[in-house]
Amino acid sequence: MYAKAGIGFKNRALAAVLAGMTVLASAAPGLAQQVTAFKQAIAEGASRDDALAEFYRARDYEPLWTGKSDRARRSALIKALADAEVHGLPATRYDDEVLMGLFKQAKTQRALGVAEVEASKMFLQYAQDLQSGILEPNKVVSDIKRSAPRRDRLAQLEAFSKSSPRAYLKKLVPDSAEYNRLLAAKMEYERLLGKGGWGETVPGKKLEPGDSGNSVVALRNRLIAMGYLRRTATTTYDADIQKAVQAFQLDHGLLADGVAGDSTLSEINQPVQARLQSIIVAMERERWVGGDRGKRHVLVNIADFHARIMENGKVAFKTRSVVGKNTGDRRTPEFSDVMEHMVINPTWNVPRSIATKEYLPLLKKNPNAVSHLRLINSRGQVVSRDSVDFSEFTTRNFPFDIKQPPSNSNALGLVKFMFPNKYNIYLHDTPAKSLFSRESRAFSHGCVRLNDPFDFAYELLSKQEANPEAYFQNILATRRETTVPLETPLPVHLIYRTAMTEAKGKVQFRRDVYGRDAQIFKALVNAGVVLRAVQS
């Protein structure tokens, strides 16, 4: 794992240090020989890493970790590496015991130089993993359209060399309240795992108020173990159990009807390990997004089916959402952008994929199908359907755009919120209001539909209009398409979290509707991440 690198005389860094060592050897053979061995080992070890090579060359190959005055730095790094698993990091990627062994067994200057380089490599790997994530998100799931915010490796080394070691390593932890709350939840669930979890699962497919028997007792015990129900000896599904079930349902994105149906029991029976996996994945995801989302921003949690306007860490507005269907290319992607304007009374410019794959087959069967839509030619003119033989066209040569003019039945509803992006994703109203009453709301072509789009608009406009509702309604009444710029553009973050926390630290869970978190956890395990059961 820690094989020594061969001497590369063509490497400029190594050639430079060897030239310097020749001069030292002629002046003081004994001392020069030791310095030569140490610096040569550093030059060799750093030769394949540009950042390391430049860092050590600039400091004339002086040690960062192995000098007499570097004890505090060594100690701080080894302690940080020993605690790596606390953050859900793969401890085997930077083994503190291996590093300590290299330090202790370094009886020669050359061995000391090898230890020096390996310490820097471990530091850089640890710093990257903790700051911005273990994985490259878009390589694990293609619909995650974001890259981890990697810091320059040379800058990382230079900054660390000039800082207090413990303070610097502590600051590598993502600077977000959500990450810190997830970290606390991780430790809590590790303790639960160490205690054996929540006990026996609940049999059956449906339990409701008035029921009694062994299944109700199992439900009672499970709810007590989870902290939703005070200790009781009841064997009947009474009002207290009903309230406990409702509280559980609210914390897990379920319809809070107080009935333990199939979906509720499925979630109640999830083991501690599954919840711990969700938390660890959420921590990795938090490292990808970074801490600064903007004091005021829009946050859409795809897995939660909600959109929020956040201000100074608090929810200023929240509404239910419908997201992309879990099929083909309809899944809503994850990315961040900036909302610049809203369009009141929008025209729906039908995406070409929908026009050719969904509407063209209908038009071939019946030219008067989907009569609410207009055909537009390359000159922007409305085309009469009577003049078109749709049988001549395929998905490749269909020459028309399809548009739906502003109306109450418009697919985008009466307002859309734009953050221009290459994925053609935005937030909008919809005439299909019944979908918002569903427990799972993945039905769209990819865009995010809002249950309360007008109130969402009022909240956005509240920073620039004295009476945002009247302003919005006056434009709406014109029935003309109108673009309203946001005077202060707003960051928009489309994220996907099956574990999330509340301000007071309580953790909530959602189902992995697209299976993305399962893919991420598998990749984390492949990278060396393990679940820990901690004994109190």
Buried (B, 14 or more C-beta within 10 A) or exposed (E): EBEEBEBBEEBEBBEBBBEBBEEBBEEEEEEBBBBBBBBBBBBBBBBEBEBBBBBBBEEEBBBBBBEEEBEEBBEBBBEBBBEBBBBBBBBBBBBBEBBBEBBEEBEEBBBBBBBBBBBBBBBBBBBBBBBBBBBEBBEBBEBBBBEBBEBEBBEBBBBBBEEEBBEBBEEBBBEBEBBBBBBBBBBBBBBBBBBEBBEEBBEBEEBBBEBEEEBBBBBBBBBBBBEBBEEBEEEBBBEBBBBBBBBBBEBBBBBBBBBBBEBBBBBBBBEBBBBBBBBBBBBBBBBBBBBEBBEBBBBBBBBBBBBBBBBEEEEEBBBBBBBBBBEEEBBBBBBBBBBBBBBBBBBBBBBBBBBBEBBBEBBBEEBEBBEEBBBBEEEEEEBEBEEBEBEEBEEEEBEBBBBBBBBEEBBBBBBBBBBEBEBEBBBBBBBEEEBBEEEBBBBBBBBBBBBBBBBBBBBBBBEEBEEBBEBBBEBBEEBEEBEBEBEEBBBBBBBBBBBBBEEEEEBBBBBBBBEBBBBBBEBBBEBBBEBBBBEE
